[in-house]
Amino acid sequence: MSNSENKEARYAIIGFGNFGQALAKVFARKGIKVSVATTRDPESIASDAAEIGPTIIPTTLAEAVQADVIFLAVRFDSHADVAKALPDWQGKTIVDVTNAYGVSPEKLGGQASASVVAQAFTGGKLVKGFNHLVAAVIEQDPAVQGGRRVVFLASDDDSAVAEIGALAENLGFAPIKLGRLSEGGLLGHAHGKSWGQLIFKDLVKFD
């Protein structure tokens, strides 16, 4: 596994719309280097990346997927295209920040949308998280009136959710684990044309 104890994890954000840029600002605030990529040429996002900060590195999709932890900040319908960038995602953690609002439950086979995403990333470990807030809120300083802004995490892999929980703490957030994707994780999913009960809830945790 590439993400060993004695080596810093490498991070990437795939998708550089409003939400991808908001996540990049979160990393930049803490001075953590992160690669950013779209399906387009890196030059097309270079000026936006430079505006956010020097630790935001525009790369190609092929380079970005070499990271250890990959934030999937594309439209839900585009996840399969990203998954094709590697034949095997073994050793990688994918953080699914997509929202499948408006996608019919039938199209998802009655599963949580993150379970469908997980199946596309063969061999990878998937965590659903950071998706319950809008970009304009996620990009704000998570330190709020003596507390920390909450992010919800759900996964079928305990090691992956622990890893992303630690990252969320490093980024200044208070992670709350909801359990498996098909259990508490459903609270942070869109279901057809309705939202899970925790979507858009901007909560602050006081230690």
One Martini backbone bead per residue (centre of mass of N, CA, C, O) as a GRO file, in nm:
protein
  207
    1MET     BB    1   0.095   0.036   0.023
    2SER     BB    2   0.146   0.376  -0.030
    3ASN     BB    3   0.018   0.465   0.255
    4SER     BB    4   0.246   0.499   0.466
    5GLU     BB    5   0.365   0.587   0.771
    6ASN     BB    6   0.645   0.741   0.643
    7LYS     BB    7   0.429   0.877   0.442
    8GLU     BB    8   0.283   1.112   0.283
    9ALA     BB    9  -0.002   1.183   0.170
   10ARG     BB   10  -0.177   1.204  -0.133
   11TYR     BB   11  -0.370   1.460  -0.293
   12ALA     BB   12  -0.696   1.482  -0.467
   13ILE     BB   13  -0.897   1.672  -0.706
   14ILE     BB   14  -1.187   1.586  -0.893
   15GLY     BB   15  -1.285   1.864  -0.991
   16PHE     BB   16  -1.338   2.242  -1.067
   17GLY     BB   17  -1.569   2.358  -0.945
   18ASN     BB   18  -1.716   2.487  -0.683
   19PHE     BB   19  -1.641   2.241  -0.499
   20GLY     BB   20  -1.347   2.191  -0.572
   21GLN     BB   21  -1.259   2.480  -0.489
   22ALA     BB   22  -1.349   2.465  -0.196
   23LEU     BB   23  -1.158   2.234  -0.118
   24ALA     BB   24  -0.897   2.378  -0.195
   25LYS     BB   25  -0.928   2.599   0.026
   26VAL     BB   26  -0.906   2.407   0.264
   27PHE     BB   27  -0.614   2.317   0.203
   28ALA     BB   28  -0.479   2.598   0.179
   29ARG     BB   29  -0.526   2.696   0.472
   30LYS     BB   30  -0.317   2.445   0.567
   31GLY     BB   31  -0.087   2.391   0.347
   32ILE     BB   32  -0.196   2.157   0.162
   33LYS     BB   33  -0.117   1.952  -0.080
   34VAL     BB   34  -0.299   1.957  -0.403
   35SER     BB   35  -0.439   1.802  -0.659
   36VAL     BB   36  -0.584   1.918  -0.975
   37ALA     BB   37  -0.863   1.796  -1.185
   38THR     BB   38  -0.967   1.727  -1.514
   39THR     BB   39  -1.047   1.642  -1.843
   40ARG     BB   40  -0.876   1.871  -1.894
   41ASP     BB   41  -0.648   2.089  -1.927
   42PRO     BB   42  -0.457   2.233  -1.681
   43GLU     BB   43  -0.455   2.525  -1.800
   44SER     BB   44  -0.771   2.579  -1.754
   45ILE     BB   45  -0.703   2.591  -1.412
   46ALA     BB   46  -0.450   2.759  -1.327
   47SER     BB   47  -0.562   3.040  -1.235
   48ASP     BB   48  -0.755   2.936  -1.014
   49ALA     BB   49  -0.539   2.790  -0.850
   50ALA     BB   50  -0.346   3.034  -0.799
   51GLU     BB   51  -0.560   3.200  -0.642
   52ILE     BB   52  -0.571   3.006  -0.396
   53GLY     BB   53  -0.268   2.866  -0.421
   54PRO     BB   54   0.054   2.704  -0.409
   55THR     BB   55  -0.080   2.406  -0.315
   56ILE     BB   56  -0.228   2.417  -0.597
   57ILE     BB   57  -0.209   2.148  -0.842
   58PRO     BB   58  -0.217   2.126  -1.169
   59THR     BB   59  -0.338   1.836  -1.347
   60THR     BB   60  -0.381   1.549  -1.469
   61LEU     BB   61  -0.573   1.281  -1.441
   62ALA     BB   62  -0.342   1.070  -1.448
   63GLU     BB   63  -0.194   1.204  -1.205
   64ALA     BB   64  -0.414   1.231  -0.984
   65VAL     BB   65  -0.465   0.907  -0.953
   66GLN     BB   66  -0.186   0.868  -0.784
   67ALA     BB   67  -0.308   0.920  -0.539
   68ASP     BB   68  -0.433   0.821  -0.223
   69VAL     BB   69  -0.643   1.066  -0.210
   70ILE     BB   70  -0.974   1.104  -0.362
   71PHE     BB   71  -1.172   1.362  -0.469
   72LEU     BB   72  -1.512   1.345  -0.584
   73ALA     BB   73  -1.609   1.651  -0.779
   74VAL     BB   74  -1.838   1.544  -0.959
   75ARG     BB   75  -2.072   1.443  -1.131
   76PHE     BB   76  -2.232   1.159  -1.088
   77ASP     BB   77  -2.234   1.075  -1.401
   78SER     BB   78  -1.893   1.093  -1.403
   79HIS     BB   79  -1.762   0.861  -1.232
   80ALA     BB   80  -1.701   0.642  -1.450
   81ASP     BB   81  -1.487   0.805  -1.606
   82VAL     BB   82  -1.284   0.817  -1.375
   83ALA     BB   83  -1.256   0.508  -1.318
   84LYS     BB   84  -1.107   0.457  -1.606
   85ALA     BB   85  -0.814   0.573  -1.529
   86LEU     BB   86  -0.816   0.290  -1.377
   87PRO     BB   87  -0.808  -0.056  -1.333
   88ASP     BB   88  -0.692  -0.010  -1.027
   89TRP     BB   89  -0.764   0.105  -0.671
   90GLN     BB   90  -0.556  -0.004  -0.503
   91GLY     BB   91  -0.479   0.182  -0.206
   92LYS     BB   92  -0.732   0.370  -0.240
   93THR     BB   93  -0.909   0.670  -0.150
   94ILE     BB   94  -1.251   0.758  -0.189
   95VAL     BB   95  -1.420   1.072  -0.195
   96ASP     BB   96  -1.768   1.115  -0.196
   97VAL     BB   97  -1.921   1.436  -0.311
   98THR     BB   98  -2.163   1.349  -0.440
   99ASN     BB   99  -2.500   1.415  -0.587
  100ALA     BB  100  -2.801   1.218  -0.673
  101TYR     BB  101  -2.998   1.423  -0.767
  102GLY     BB  102  -3.267   1.285  -0.965
  103VAL     BB  103  -3.191   0.998  -0.934
  104SER     BB  104  -3.321   0.708  -0.970
  105PRO     BB  105  -3.359   0.430  -0.777
  106GLU     BB  106  -3.358   0.235  -1.020
  107LYS     BB  107  -3.077   0.318  -1.135
  108LEU     BB  108  -2.947   0.222  -0.840
  109GLY     BB  109  -3.085  -0.045  -0.738
  110GLY     BB  110  -3.162   0.065  -0.436
  111GLN     BB  111  -2.910   0.216  -0.373
  112ALA     BB  112  -2.669   0.386  -0.271
  113SER     BB  113  -2.479   0.593  -0.454
  114ALA     BB  114  -2.201   0.514  -0.321
  115SER     BB  115  -2.219   0.212  -0.395
  116VAL     BB  116  -2.201   0.260  -0.697
  117VAL     BB  117  -1.930   0.403  -0.694
  118ALA     BB  118  -1.764   0.178  -0.557
  119GLN     BB  119  -1.796  -0.030  -0.796
  120ALA     BB  120  -1.622   0.141  -1.004
  121PHE     BB  121  -1.373   0.131  -0.783
  122THR     BB  122  -1.171  -0.103  -0.813
  123GLY     BB  123  -1.024  -0.173  -0.491
  124GLY     BB  124  -1.134   0.057  -0.347
  125LYS     BB  125  -1.196   0.303  -0.094
  126LEU     BB  126  -1.505   0.431   0.040
  127VAL     BB  127  -1.611   0.772   0.114
  128LYS     BB  128  -1.870   0.948   0.250
  129GLY     BB  129  -1.828   1.310   0.210
  130PHE     BB  130  -1.866   1.666   0.223
  131ASN     BB  131  -2.178   1.679   0.079
  132HIS     BB  132  -2.390   1.846   0.282
  133LEU     BB  133  -2.257   2.104   0.171
  134VAL     BB  134  -2.208   2.389   0.038
  135ALA     BB  135  -1.951   2.556  -0.100
  136ALA     BB  136  -1.982   2.830   0.063
  137VAL     BB  137  -1.940   2.669   0.336
  138ILE     BB  138  -1.693   2.477   0.309
  139GLU     BB  139  -1.483   2.727   0.254
  140GLN     BB  140  -1.500   2.800   0.528
  141ASP     BB  141  -1.411   2.843   0.830
  142PRO     BB  142  -1.450   2.578   1.069
  143ALA     BB  143  -1.421   2.794   1.280
  144VAL     BB  144  -1.695   2.830   1.527
  145GLN     BB  145  -1.742   2.977   1.808
  146GLY     BB  146  -1.537   2.745   1.940
  147GLY     BB  147  -1.590   2.553   1.709
  148ARG     BB  148  -1.673   2.286   1.469
  149ARG     BB  149  -1.737   2.188   1.172
  150VAL     BB  150  -1.936   1.948   1.036
  151VAL     BB  151  -1.863   1.616   0.911
  152PHE     BB  152  -1.984   1.353   0.724
  153LEU     BB  153  -1.925   0.991   0.756
  154ALA     BB  154  -1.919   0.705   0.525
  155SER     BB  155  -1.855   0.339   0.550
  156ASP     BB  156  -1.739  -0.006   0.479
  157ASP     BB  157  -1.450   0.111   0.587
  158ASP     BB  158  -1.272   0.162   0.870
  159SER     BB  159  -0.994   0.267   0.769
  160ALA     BB  160  -1.101   0.491   0.581
  161VAL     BB  161  -1.264   0.657   0.793
  162ALA     BB  162  -1.020   0.713   0.972
  163GLU     BB  163  -0.849   0.864   0.765
  164ILE     BB  164  -1.065   1.090   0.698
  165GLY     BB  165  -1.102   1.185   0.987
  166ALA     BB  166  -0.810   1.286   1.023
  167LEU     BB  167  -0.818   1.487   0.790
  168ALA     BB  168  -1.054   1.659   0.890
  169GLU     BB  169  -0.907   1.753   1.142
  170ASN     BB  170  -0.666   1.889   0.991
  171LEU     BB  171  -0.885   2.087   0.841
  172GLY     BB  172  -1.090   2.164   1.111
  173PHE     BB  173  -1.292   1.945   1.154
  174ALA     BB  174  -1.589   1.756   1.266
  175PRO     BB  175  -1.616   1.430   1.265
  176ILE     BB  176  -1.901   1.217   1.173
  177LYS     BB  177  -1.997   0.889   1.210
  178LEU     BB  178  -2.257   0.686   1.036
  179GLY     BB  179  -2.141   0.440   0.902
  180ARG     BB  180  -2.282   0.277   0.677
  181LEU     BB  181  -2.408   0.340   0.369
  182SER     BB  182  -2.692   0.169   0.431
  183GLU     BB  183  -2.731   0.339   0.684
  184GLY     BB  184  -2.639   0.627   0.806
  185GLY     BB  185  -2.552   0.722   0.517
  186LEU     BB  186  -2.846   0.798   0.413
  187LEU     BB  187  -2.854   1.086   0.552
  188GLY     BB  188  -2.623   1.180   0.313
  189HIS     BB  189  -2.843   1.138   0.085
  190ALA     BB  190  -2.987   1.125  -0.207
  191HIS     BB  191  -3.348   1.063  -0.301
  192GLY     BB  192  -3.397   1.143  -0.578
  193LYS     BB  193  -3.609   1.430  -0.491
  194SER     BB  194  -3.460   1.389  -0.213
  195TRP     BB  195  -3.323   1.459   0.105
  196GLY     BB  196  -3.138   1.396   0.341
  197GLN     BB  197  -3.152   1.489   0.678
  198LEU     BB  198  -2.833   1.615   0.666
  199ILE     BB  199  -2.874   1.792   0.445
  200PHE     BB  200  -2.772   2.131   0.502
  201LYS     BB  201  -2.657   2.084   0.787
  202ASP     BB  202  -2.514   2.336   0.989
  203LEU     BB  203  -2.280   2.214   1.213
  204VAL     BB  204  -2.157   2.242   1.557
  205LYS     BB  205  -1.876   2.142   1.753
  206PHE     BB  206  -1.826   2.105   2.106
  207ASP     BB  207  -1.559   2.006   2.322
   0.00000   0.00000   0.00000
